[in-house]
Amino acid sequence: MKSAISVSNRVMQRYLPDPFLFVILLTFVVFGLGLIITGSTPVQMVQYWGEGFWNLLSFSMQMVLVLVTGYVLASSPIFKRGLGWLAGLAKSPGQAIIYVTLISLLASWINWGFGLVIGALYAKELAKKVEKVDYRLLIASAYSGFIVWHGGLAGSIPLTIATPDHFSEEQIGLISTSDTIFSMFNLIIVGALFLCLPIINYFMSPAEDERVLVDRSVLNTEDLQAATVEGSPTPAERIENSKVLAMLMGLVGLSYLFYYFITNGFQLNLNIVNFGFLFLGILFHGTPKRFLESVTDAVKGASGIIIQFPFYAGIMGMMVASGLAAEMSQGFVSISNEWTFPFFTFLSAGIVNFFVPSGGGQWAVQAPIVLDAAKELGVSVPKAAMAVAWGDAWTNMIQPFWALPALAIAGLKAKDIMGFCLIVLVVSGVVISTGLVFL
């Protein structure tokens, strides 16, 4: 186990480029595959790339706000004390790894945006409290919990096919979440991951002399000092430091949240998570000035998201418009039978996820092929849909696209954690595929 982890870390440190260079290389790979497999011309592939380049602008802004609002909330005094208390429960490096994995798994199962932020923030608090814990493994463990998101309450594919007027309704009708998210086979897969991931992460801890430790004094410099006003404050300074104004604005936001949950039930989506983080951050920081100081610190880590997501949108444009994503899916379907279909669907979704890292976008590409094949082979449609969902979630473990918010919060590079994540990929792949085939 230790030797495999050591090799995995060395390989990733040596060969995994910066996430921006990774997406550049991925762009050329997809461009070449489009020419070879689909017969598209170079001019067409450039056209597909350019036309798709800005298709993720709305999502990019949502992801920036996931990072910024999550950081702002966590840097508020009350939230820092809460996370600090929770981190204080861990008394050893092994306990820290187990706790952060479980918290991340639970938060990601509730909502993927919530899980990405909370896991990374809790990991940082643990790094401040627990001596001799490997910081890379701590952040990798926090990110590993993200794997359950598509089998959880915010899974985009199961929620899509349970929503009236979805694009496949004429083909499959409405599929209740009781047949997908809350089905026995899905709950067993989720439960198995909750059981095995903390254990795997625990045993991946390097030998004490090989651990990468973090300077805890550097982490503690993020504490914000209370704003002070020297001399006689100006009217503008009084407003900037007004606790009443911050409280009123925070309460207005929370009032809407209360109305939303009363009206819609406990339905979390990315916008409502960001909304809650934002207004809780305003309320918990106490004054507009402290809130804005925290925002200023938070946006420094958002550069990777801002610049890389348009390139992924361009890749998605080439994959979808050229038919390359459909060709990949069809290739796996063509070698499937009733028994192997869930496995090959899971595998194909994992591969497509490298190039189309969006659950909803991937479902739009694969659904027509997967659903037709499932009906023809007599495979359960809910299981076929969840095979795509789990495949999409699975390869996120080594896809830097989704790790960017966590890496920005942690101050690490992708290659620092991907060696550990590669081991998680292998183990979780066995667990998930076994559940899909045998349950």
N, C-alpha and C positions, 0 to 999 in steps of 0.2 A: 504493500500500500504506500509506504513512505517513498520507495524508489519511484513508483509510478507518478506520484505527486511531484517529486523533484524533477523528473524528466518533463512532465507537463509544464511546470513553471519555467524551466529553462527554455523549452521550445517557444512558449508564448513570449517570454522576455526577448528572445533572440529574433523571432520572425514576425510577430504581430506588429504591424505598423500603427501609427497614430490613427484614431478613428476617422479623421478627415482623409488621410491617405488611403485607408481601407475603402471608403466609399468611392474614391476616385478610381481605384483599381477595380472595384465591383462594377463601376459604370462601363469600363472598357470590356470587362468579361461579358456582361450582358449584351453590349453592342456586338461583340464578336459572335456570341451564341445566336443572336437574332439573325445575323447574316447567314450562318451555317445551317441552323435548324429550320427557320421559318421562311428562308428565301427572300427576306426583306432586303431592299437595296440600302446602301450607306445613306443616301439622301432621306429615305423613309425613316431609318433608325434615328437620324439626327432630328427629324421632324417630330417623331414620337417623344423623344427626350425633351426637346424644347417645349412642346405643348403640355407636357406633364410636369414641368419643372416647378410651377407655382401652385400645384394642386393641394399641397399640404400646408398652405399658409395659415389657415385657421387652426389646424391641429398643432402647428409649430408654436403659435402663440399660446395655445392651451398648455403645451409642455413647458414653455418658458415660465408660465404662471404657476405650474405645478412646483417647479424649482423655487421660484421667488417667494410665493406665498407660503410654501412649506417651510422654507428657511426662516422667513420673517416670524411665523408662528412659533417655531422652535427656539428662536433667539429671544422671545419674550420672557421676562423674569419668571412668571408663573409656570410656563411650559417647561423651561429649563429646569426648574426645581422638580417638576413632576418626572421628567425623563431622568434627571439625576437620581431621584429616589429609586426609580425602577432599575437604573443601572447599578445602584448600590446593593441590590439583591444578589448580584453575581460576586462570588468570593474567589473565583479562580478563572484562569483563561478558558478552561473547558466549559465552565458554566456560562461564561460570557458568550461563547460561540453558540451554545444550545439556546440560550434565551433570545439572542438576536434572530436566530433562524425561526424560532417559533413565533415571535412577534411579527416578523416579516411575512411569514406564511399566513397568519391570521389576518393581518391588515390587507394583504394582497388578495385574499379570498373575498374580503368584503368589497374592496375596490382597488383596482390596479394602481391608480395614481396615488391614492392614499398609502398603499404599501411601498411604492418606490421611495417616497419621501420619508415616511416614518421609520422604515428599516434603516436607511442610511443615517438619519439623525440619531436614532437610538444607538447605532454602532459607534458614533462619535462620542456619545456620552459614556458608553462602556469603556472606550479607549482612555478616557480621562480617569476612570475609577479603578480599572483592573490593571495590575502590573503584569508585564511579560506576555501580553496577548499579541499575537501577530496581527498587525493592523490590516494587512492585505486580506487575510482570511476572514477577519471580522467584517469587512465591507463586502467581500465575496459571499459570505453567509447571509448578510442582509439582502443582497441582490438575489440569492438563490430562491428565496421565498416567492419571488415574482412568478415562478413557474406555474403556480396554481391559479393565476388570475382568470384564465379562460375557462376553468372549471368552477368558477365562483360566481358570486352574485352579480358581478359586472361583466361577465363573459359576453362579448359582442355577438358571437354567432348564436348561442342559445337564446339570447334576448331578441335577436333579429327575427328568428323563425317563430318566436312566440308573439310577435307584434303583428296586429292586423295590417293588411295591405303590403306585407313584405314582398320582395320581387319574385320569390318562388312560391307564393301562396297557391297559385293555380296548380302547381305541380305537386306540392306536398301538404297543402293546407296549413293550419296553425299547429305547431308542435309545442305543447305545454312544457314549462320548465320542470315539471314533475317527471318528465321523460328524458330530460337532459341534465340540468344542474343537480336536481334532487333525485335522479335515478340511482338505483343501488350500485350499478357498475361505476358511475362517476364518483359517488361518495366513497366507495372503497378505494379508488385510485387516489383521491384527495387524502383520505385517511392514511394510506400507505406512504404517501409523500410526507405527511406530517410526522410519521413515525421514523422513516429512514433518513430524511435529509439532515435533521439535527445530529443523528449518529454519524453519518458520513462526514459532515463538516467537523464534528468533534475529532474524529480520527485523522483528519487531514492536517491537524496542527503540526507544524514543522518541529524538529528538535529545537531545544531552547537556544542553542548557539546559531541556528539558522533563521530564527524569527526576525521579521522586520518590525521594529517597534517605532512608535510615533512619539515625538517630543510633546509631552502633555502640557508643557508651558505654552507651546504654540497654540494648541487647541483652546486653552483657557483665555488667550488674548482676545477671543471673539466676544467676550462679555461686554455688553454696552453699559456705559456709565450714564448715570442720570443726568439729564440736561440741566445746566445751571445758567442763570442769567446774572451777569455782573452789572452792578449799578442799577440805575432806574431803567426798567425794561420799556421798550417801545411798544406801541400797540401791536405791531406785527409780531414781536417776540412773545407778547402775551398770548396771541392766538396760536403760535407755534407750540407753546408749552401748556396749552389749555387742556386740562384733564377732562373738563366738562365736554368740550367739543369731541374729543376722542371717544368718550363714553357714549355720547348721543349717537355718533356715527356708527359705532359698533353695535349699539342696541337696535338701530334701524335695520342693519344687515341681519342681525339675529332674528328680528321680527319676521323678515321675509323667509328665513330658513324655517321658522316655526310654521308659517303659513304653507310653505312648500311641502313639508312632511305631513301636515294635517291633510292637505289636498291630495298628495300623490302616494302617501305611504313612505316607507323607508327605501326609496329608490335613489341610489347614488349614481351620479354620472360625473364626468370630468368637470363640467361647468359648476355643478353644485358643490363638489369638493373644493375647487378653487375659491368659490364664493365664500364657503365657510372658513377656509384658511385665512382669506383676506380680512374678513371682518372680525374674526377672533384675534388676528394679529393686531389690528387697530385697537381693539378693546384692551388686549393684554399688555400692549406697550405703554399704555397710559397717556401718552401725549403724541400729537402729530409729528413732533420733531424726532422723537425716539423711533417712531415707526419708519419715517423716511430715511433715517440713518441706517436702519436695518435693511431697507429696500436697496439702498446704495451698495451695501456689502453683498447682498444676495445676487444682484445682476452681474457681478463680476464673473460668476461661474456659468453664465448662460450662453457664452459665446459659441460653444460647441453645438448646442441645439440650434441656434440661430443660423449658423452657416452650413450645417450638414444636412438638415432636414430637406431643404430644396433639392439637393442632389439625390436623396432617396426618392423624392417625388418624381424626379426625372427617370430614375431606374424603373420605378413602378410604371411610368408612362410607356417605356420601351417594352416592359414585360407584358403588359396588358394589350396595348395596341398592336404589337407585332404578332400576338398569339403565342408567344414563347411560354408564358405561364400555363396556358391551356395545353400546349404540347407536352410539357413536363407532366402535368396531371394525367393526361390521357395515356402517356407511356406507362405509368405505374398501374393504372386501371386495367390496361390491356393484358397485364400478366397476372391479374388477380383472379381468385375464385371466391366462393362464399366464405371460406375459412380464413383466407389470407387478406381479404379486402380491407378490413379495418387497419391491419398493420401497414399495408402498402399506402393506404390513404394517409395515415399518420406520417409515414416516412416522406411521402411526396409533399405534404403540407409543411413539414419541417424544412425541406429544401427550398420550396417556393418562398418561405418566410425570410430567407436570406435576402431575397430580392424585392419582396413586397411585404415589408415589416409593418403591416396594418391588418388587424384581424378582420375588420369589415371589408377592406379592399381585397384581401385574399379570398374571403368567402364569395365575393361577387365574381371572382375569376374561376374558382374551383367548383362552386355549387352546381352549375349546369351539368358538368361532367360527372361529379361524384354522385349526385342525386339520381341521375339516369342509370348509372352503373349499379347503384345500391338496389334500385327497384328491379333491374334486370336479373341481378344475382340473388335477390330475395334477402338482402341484408337490411337490418333495422335502420330506418332513416335517421332517427335520433342518434344512434350509435355512429353512423356515417358522419353526421354533422359534428359530433363531439370528437371524432377522430381527426377531422380537420382542425378543430379548435385546439386540441391538445398538441398537434403537430406545430401549429402556429406558436403556442406558448413554449414548446420544448426547446427549439433552437434559439430562442431569445437568450439562453444561457451563454452563447458564444457570438451573439450578434450585438456589436457595440451600440447600435441605434438606441435600444431601450436602456442601456446602462449609463447613458450620458448624464441624466439628472443625478443619479447616485454618485457617479464619479466626480461630478462638479461639487456636490456637497462634501464629499470625502477629501477632495484635493488629490486624487490619484489618477493614473492613466489606465486605459483598458488593459494593457499588457500586465499590469500589476495584479489583477484579479482573475484574468481569464484562464490561467493555469488551473486554479481551483475550480472554476466554473466548467472547465472541460470534463473534469471528473464527475461533477454533478450531472452534466449532460449525459454521460454514459450510463450512470446508475439510474437516473430518472427515466431515461429512454427504455431501459429494461422493465422498470416498474409500470410505466404507462402502457407500453405496447402489450405487456402481459395481461394487464387489466382489460384492454380493448379486445384482445383475441379470446381470452378464456372466460370472461365474465358474461 
